[in-house]
């Protein structure tokens, strides 16, 4: 409810200042925060440059996501996700001597586990992955990773992503392998087939397979998504997905239907996401679980 009220306040404030040529208070605060973050990164970048000079393209971008979810079996779940990428061009110039580029990445390690009972899962404390990525200057598809996965473990690994065209379709394939300091092995294979029907409609079919040596089973997610761009301010989507595991041979654990709406709520840095969904999970004997999720995306940086 608080999240919804905040969204309404921002929307009303934006409408009231639409005809003004001056920056609103919110824009001023956002600009100051973004400039402060960029200045901090520029200062670090200058350390690696000649005579403390920085590169203008060095920057920091942060995507903060706040979600509120409620459903038949899940009452008032609040989560926070964040993604951050740092680009330091002077540092990259030093690393380029070895034929590499690096970037610092902070991102959620996993989405909400759809196949676990809410009573035994702490959704409010999402772990995150903080890692450095190094990619070859001539082969940026391959990235080497060194980082820390939430409170779990330190890992090293590699990720390879390839995108190519097939007739009128775009095909993407990505494989990620990690090994932790606890000698746990993690492998994820993801593929997607995207087809632009026209300028407004996009159809995507995807499949993700995950292997974790510490688990007694592995999982496969498949789905299809249809997205319609209404205008420059908003878009709607329909998503149908299913999750299967090898816990007992191969069995379906859950499947879900989601109707989503994304709205540019304010300026170019606040977006409202609304998802109406229903899922069916084996742990609940495939009883229907309808629900609603509201989320805000807030972007900082240049």
Buried (B, 14 or more C-beta within 10 A) or exposed (E): EEBEEBBEEBBEEBEEBEEEEEEBEBBEEBBEEBEEBBEEBBEBBBEBBEEEEBBEEBBBBBBBBBBBBBBEBBEEBEBEBBBBBBBBBBBBBEBEEEEBBBBBBBBBEEEBEBBBEBEEEEBEEBEBBBBBBBBBEEEEEEBBBBBBBBEBBEBBBBBBBEEEEEEEBBBBBBBBBBBBEEEBBBBBBBBBBBBEEEEEEBBBBBEBBBBBEEBEBBBBBBBBBBBBBEEEEBBBBEBEBBBBBBBEEEEBBBBBBBEBBBBBBBBEBBBBBBBEBBBBBBEBEBEEBEBEBBBBBBBBBE
